[in-house]
Amino acid sequence: MFIVHVFIHVKPECIEAFKAATVANAENSIQEEGIARFDFLEQQDDPTRFVLVEVYREPEDAAKHKETAHYATWRDTVADMMAEPRSSTKFSNIVPNEFGWDSAV
């Protein structure tokens, strides 16, 4: 598994529009064959901060995701909503193992 946490800080006036665009992206992303999970989280004490937890079956699936029309639409739609550039951290899973992700969905 290849896991990416994407950290996003949006402008306060863009929160609702960002959420709408990202929900649409997440709903389409989870339909991709190479994605085991695609979680969209909002920070409780600062509603301008979000995290995407993207769990790919293989590292190559992350690259394939970035080639989809829904990702391009999301990227272009939210570009001006960012308060700062988004950042990401990559992880490898320990628990659950590769087979445990199917039951975690």
C-alpha positions in Angstrom: 0.0 0.0 0.0 1.1 3.6 -0.7 -0.5 6.1 1.6 -0.5 9.9 1.2 -1.6 12.5 3.7 -2.3 15.8 1.9 -2.3 18.9 4.2 -4.4 21.8 2.9 -5.0 25.3 4.3 -7.8 27.2 2.5 -8.9 30.9 2.7 -11.7 31.3 5.2 -14.1 32.7 2.5 -13.5 29.5 0.4 -14.3 26.8 3.0 -17.8 25.8 1.6 -16.7 25.9 -2.0 -13.6 23.9 -1.2 -15.6 21.3 0.7 -18.0 20.9 -2.2 -15.3 20.5 -4.8 -13.3 18.1 -2.6 -16.4 15.9 -1.8 -17.0 15.5 -5.6 -13.3 14.6 -6.1 -13.4 12.1 -3.2 -16.6 10.4 -4.4 -15.0 9.9 -7.8 -11.6 9.0 -6.5 -12.9 6.1 -4.4 -14.3 4.5 -7.5 -10.8 4.2 -9.0 -9.6 0.6 -9.1 -6.2 1.5 -7.5 -7.6 3.4 -4.5 -8.5 1.5 -1.3 -9.5 4.6 0.7 -9.9 8.3 0.1 -10.8 10.2 3.3 -11.5 13.9 3.5 -11.0 15.4 7.0 -11.6 18.9 8.5 -9.6 20.0 11.5 -11.9 20.6 14.4 -10.2 23.6 15.9 -9.5 25.3 12.6 -12.1 24.8 9.8 -9.7 26.2 7.2 -7.4 23.2 7.5 -8.0 19.9 5.9 -6.3 16.5 5.4 -6.8 14.1 2.5 -5.9 10.5 3.4 -5.3 8.7 0.1 -4.6 5.0 0.3 -3.4 3.5 -3.0 -2.9 -0.2 -3.7 0.4 0.6 -5.5 2.6 3.7 -5.8 1.8 3.8 -9.5 -1.9 4.3 -8.7 -1.2 7.7 -7.2 0.2 8.8 -10.6 -2.8 7.3 -12.4 -5.1 9.2 -10.0 -3.5 12.5 -11.1 -4.3 11.7 -14.7 -8.1 11.5 -14.1 -10.5 14.2 -15.3 -12.0 14.5 -11.8 -8.6 15.2 -10.3 -7.8 17.8 -12.9 -11.2 19.5 -12.3 -10.6 19.5 -8.5 -7.0 20.8 -8.9 -8.0 23.7 -11.2 -11.2 24.5 -9.2 -9.4 24.8 -5.8 -6.2 26.4 -6.9 -7.2 29.9 -6.0 -8.8 28.8 -2.7 -5.5 27.9 -1.1 -4.2 30.1 1.7 -0.8 28.4 1.2 0.5 25.6 -1.1 -0.7 22.2 -0.1 1.9 19.7 1.2 2.0 15.9 1.5 3.7 13.1 3.5 4.0 9.6 2.2 3.6 6.5 4.4 3.7 2.7 4.2 1.2 0.7 6.2 1.9 -1.5 9.1 -1.6 -2.3 10.4 -3.9 -3.1 8.8 -1.9 -5.2 6.4 -2.6 -5.0 2.6 -5.6 -7.3 2.9 -7.1 -5.5 5.9 -7.8 -2.3 3.8 -10.7 -4.1 2.0 -12.6 -4.6 5.2 -11.7 -1.0 6.4 -13.7 0.6 3.6 
